[in-house]
Amino acid sequence: MSRELAKEARRRQLIEATIDGIARKGFTDLKIADVAAEAGLSVGIVNFYFKSKDALLIATLKHLVEDYEQHVAQTLARAGKSAATQIDAMIEADFARNHANRKYVTVWYAFWGETRWRPEFSKLCADLSTSFQQSMTRSIERLIEEGGYQGIDAGLVARGFNAMIDGLWLDMLINPKQTDRDTAKASVRTYLAALFPKEFGQQRQQHPGQSEPSAA
């Protein structure tokens, strides 16, 4: 392994340890020593790669954003080309087990809760939200065109879709016995079925994402 790859692997190890630390201890109480303990390394090594806790936290949030974007892109690349199958694949991506789990949802909400006071966090999260909104709006516009629908505001539908994802993630975090991944996916598809019955009606409710390889 080259020196650069070794350094990147160490950085990744420390970022993963930070994710584990936030999930275990919460955001405010996390210390560099906790990250070092999670990674099984010395505090000196952590400080060598990240000069401050803030630098480590920003790198961790960037990693979460990039990892999520890559996960979504890979899921959509495996899906069919129609707008309906792309949107259905998006639902699968958002509730995939390796992303919509208690650890990662806890960490995402920890960062979101700090955006009001930390402009670096706010910009990263706002950029991701804007990108997601724009992408979903384009998909809904295609769905409206392909299905021959009239009088539907794609932007508002996309905003509702995105709000449901965030809300269902929160439900999964605070009340996992009531809201699991399957319930969450069915909830989003029910919302879409009311607007786009040909694509997300009863048959799709019974066999959600039937034309897609599951990402969960």
C-alpha positions, 0 to 999 in steps of 0.5 A: 500500500502506498503512503497516500493510500495508507494515510487515507485509510488511517483518516477513514479509520478515525472518521469511522471511530468518530461516527461510532463515538457520536453514536455512543456518547452524543455530540457535545461530550465527544472528546478526541480521547474518545475517538482515539479509544474507539479507533484503538490508537493514541491521541497523538495519532488523531492530532496528527491527522486532524488538528482539532475536534472541529476539523475532525467533525467537519471531515466526518460530516463530509464523509457522511455526505459523500458516502450517502451521495455515492450510495444513492448514485449506485442504487439509481444506476442499477435501477430502470430508466423510467421515472417511476423506477428511479423514484422507487429505487430512491426510496430503497436507497433512503431506507437501505439497512447500511444507511437507515440504521440506528447508528447512522440516523443518530449521527445525522441528527446530531449534525443537523442539530448543530447546523444553527450554530456551526456554519460549516455544518449548515452549508454542507447539509444545506447543499445536500438538501438543495441537491436532493430537492432539485434531483427529486423535482426533476424526477417528479417532472419526468413522472408527471410527463411520462404518466400524462398527469396534469395540475401537479406541482413537481416541486411541492411533491418533491418537498413532501417526499423529502420531508417524509424521508426525514420524518420517517428517519426520526420515527425510526430513531425514536420509536423503532417498534412502530416504524421499521424500514418496511413501514417507512417505505410503504408510507412513502409509496402510499403518499406517491400512490395518491398522486400517481396511482398508475405507477404507485397504486395497489399493485406497487403497494403489494410488491414495492420496488418489484422491478428493482434490485433491493438495496436494503 
